[in-house]
Amino acid sequence: MKILVYNRKNSEVWTSAVRKAFPDADVRHWVEEECHDWLADYAVIWQPPASFFLQQTQLKAVFNQGVGVDSLVNLGSLPVDLPVFKLRGVGMEEYMSDYVTYGLLHFYRDFDLYRQQQSDVLWQQHNIDQKSDWTVGILGMGVIGKAVAKAVSALGFPVIGWSRTEKQIEGVESVSGDEGLEHLLKHSRVLVSLLPSTPATRKLLNQKTLEKLPRDSVLINGGRGDVIDMEALQQVLESGHMRGAMLDVFEVEPLDKNHPLWKNSRVIITPHIAAPTPIEQALEQIVADVAGIEQGEMPPAIDKSLGY
């Protein structure tokens, strides 16, 4: 079995881990100039260039080293009939639940206000709101979204979850479609975006949609950066309609050093760390999936037409 590994930033780490997970396979790090005559059976990759698929023409399947597959499905060189698999429930959902929980509690318990008061040398206490007044709306109810919804609900916060099709999750109000989105925006004190990047989600959170949130609301984005219209977000923050935001992902990363959000005291910026891929757990799933394919049992692949 031949396996190619590529990661735009951490190829050496991933290649070493894949070799350990597949001790009987011929595992190589993909370098375009060195692999012209070496065609792999499988690829374990993250954000490859278009030339990868132009060169590798005998792949049985591709395994994405994360949940977001937009970098793959947007490549014109990706063969239509090549199965692409994303990671499913390998530990990232726990990381994301921690991230969202931190952001939620940061604003709910007024730590944003206390942080500013410390800068102003101001001693002032704030009343603690009822959790029932802090409905959390979650956009995107896949494996990670469901886990986040359950974690937030377990803390006592009302949760509304929006997805392409309604889900059945205990303790969560599930909605879908345009009417469901309107309902969620209208009632969410905290809006959490865990959406993938697709033509349907790009700039979904714009001036029109963000202003439908209740006044003094908060945005937490751990999904994809291009879901948010950044200029619109800045405007609703500056107008005072929104209280603050915690942002982990951006359309262009790293975020430009001159971007005004860096110095916006209402915003917490993190460098795409909300839910890193646990490599060992990820490879356990990939090993099982490859074994299934070799035995004629195809695991669930992404739907390229939907983008996830």
Secondary structure, DSSP 8 states (H G I E B T S, - for coil): -EEEEEETTTHHHHHHHHHHH-TTSEEEE--GGG-TT---SEEEEES--THHHHH----SEEEESSS--HHHHT-TTS-TTS-EE---SSSHHHHHHHHHHHHHHHHHTTHHHHHHHHHTT---------GGG--EEEE--SHHHHHHHHHHHHTT--EEEEESS----TT-EEEEHHHHHHHHHHH-SEEEE-----TTTTT-BSHHHHTTS-TTEEEEE-S-GGGB-HHHHHHHHHTTSEEEEEE---SSSS--TT-GGGG-TTEEE--S-SS---HHHHHHHHHHHHHHHHTT-------TTTT-
